[in-house]
């Protein structure tokens, strides 16, 4: 139904009309990675890494109908220090996957699209897999046929007999982890990995596109039109962390990136980034750490005068995304429909 609606509105030009109406409110887009491998494997079951031909189509549409700008220019606009062209869009990537350089980079350069990559420094500099990737890789490689997870509400019994079951287990364990305080999340995941019986060396080789950027490659990114920001040291959800841990996540990652790149690390992206993953305390600590901006994953356009430490971003990452859906979301009319439905349901 939704796909048919997007196709219809694209054909009728409804998205062009709404894009014109919203032309003075920029959009910030959030991606993670780009892969040459078609979807279908458990390691990318959510489509977090877009299939490269799909990304190429979206990039061509973006360059043809909108004005790609660096994130720093959107931040400058919020500060009252810069102007923006109509239909401005800034592109960002989370985490620091190497395929942003090898797969996304050539596409971005071909279309003249600047970008910002938010780096998890433990991932890039120490080779520590993101916990979400480590979990799905272990679930994909284990020989176990089931697992019991010790959740706060009681034991969670999850079958692992086939790929569908393993994907569901990944979703349920990941949702549980995101609800926990950071120390509890780490402890639960360590227990899960021990029960799955897959070593970290094996997990790290499960899928090539889980590999991080190499530290020496960071310095070259600005020359390719890709700025480097921070996504914390360990990808911890800041609102689940103790104050001292928050400062470590923010300050250590910033200092590490600046030392590697030889330039200021001005921008920060909240891990997960949904309401509840950041708050007034985390905002104050982001400012105290010396960042110029911070982005969320609240799906809205950027309004003039908005808080530059809670900048909204659209995540449009799934391997069934079409140009018509992409065009619709960039235009703003699905956001209006969601708002009207929410108000009607109150």
Buried (B, 14 or more C-beta within 10 A) or exposed (E): EEEEBBBEBBEEEBBBEBBEEBBBBBBBBBBBBBBEBEBEBBBBBBBBBBBBEBBBBBBBBBBEBBBBBBBBBBBBBBEEEBEBBEBBBBBBBBBBBBBBBBBBBBBBEEBEBBBBBBBBBBBBBEEBBBBBBBBBBBBBBBEBEEBEBEBEEEEBEBBBEEBEBBBBBBEBBBEBBBBBEBEBBBEBBEEBBEBBEBEEEEBBEBBEBBBBBEBEBBEBBBEBBBBBBBBBBBBBBBBBBEEEBBBBBBBBBBBBBBEBBEEEBBBBBBBBBEEEBBEEEBBEBBBEBBBBBBBBBBBBBBEEEBEBBBBBBBBBBEBEBBBBBBBBBBBBBBBEEEEEEEEEEE
